[in-house]
Amino acid sequence: MSDIKAYTNKKGDKLYKFRIYVGFVDGKSKYVNRAGFKTKTEAKKAYQEVKFAAY
């Protein structure tokens, strides 16, 4: 899952985020961004939910 990345917020906490391509809508590429996951496992679960909902 190279789409899931770790980042540090202003408080210094390590969090995870992802960006996934969901298709072509109204002549534009559509992406979904989600952030603020405390663990990589939480991010993976949300990533899979978005992925299966989009396809």
Contacts in CASP RR format, 6 or more apart in sequence:
PFRMAT RR
TARGET T0000
AUTHOR 0000-0000-0000
METHOD contacts of the structure
MODEL  1
MSDIKAYTNKKGDKLYKFRIYVGFVDGKSKYVNRAGFKTKTEAKKAYQEV
KFAAY
1 18 0 8 1.000
1 44 0 8 1.000
1 47 0 8 1.000
3 18 0 8 1.000
3 19 0 8 1.000
3 20 0 8 1.000
3 47 0 8 1.000
4 16 0 8 1.000
4 17 0 8 1.000
4 18 0 8 1.000
4 40 0 8 1.000
4 43 0 8 1.000
4 44 0 8 1.000
4 47 0 8 1.000
5 16 0 8 1.000
5 17 0 8 1.000
5 18 0 8 1.000
6 14 0 8 1.000
6 15 0 8 1.000
6 16 0 8 1.000
6 40 0 8 1.000
7 14 0 8 1.000
7 15 0 8 1.000
7 16 0 8 1.000
7 17 0 8 1.000
7 35 0 8 1.000
8 14 0 8 1.000
8 15 0 8 1.000
9 15 0 8 1.000
9 36 0 8 1.000
15 35 0 8 1.000
15 36 0 8 1.000
15 37 0 8 1.000
15 38 0 8 1.000
16 35 0 8 1.000
16 36 0 8 1.000
16 37 0 8 1.000
16 38 0 8 1.000
16 39 0 8 1.000
16 40 0 8 1.000
16 42 0 8 1.000
16 43 0 8 1.000
17 33 0 8 1.000
17 34 0 8 1.000
17 35 0 8 1.000
17 36 0 8 1.000
17 37 0 8 1.000
17 43 0 8 1.000
18 33 0 8 1.000
18 34 0 8 1.000
18 35 0 8 1.000
18 43 0 8 1.000
18 46 0 8 1.000
18 47 0 8 1.000
19 31 0 8 1.000
19 32 0 8 1.000
19 33 0 8 1.000
20 31 0 8 1.000
20 32 0 8 1.000
20 47 0 8 1.000
20 50 0 8 1.000
20 51 0 8 1.000
20 54 0 8 1.000
21 29 0 8 1.000
21 30 0 8 1.000
21 31 0 8 1.000
22 30 0 8 1.000
22 31 0 8 1.000
22 32 0 8 1.000
22 50 0 8 1.000
22 54 0 8 1.000
22 55 0 8 1.000
23 29 0 8 1.000
23 30 0 8 1.000
23 54 0 8 1.000
24 30 0 8 1.000
32 50 0 8 1.000
32 54 0 8 1.000
34 43 0 8 1.000
34 46 0 8 1.000
34 47 0 8 1.000
34 50 0 8 1.000
37 43 0 8 1.000
37 46 0 8 1.000
END
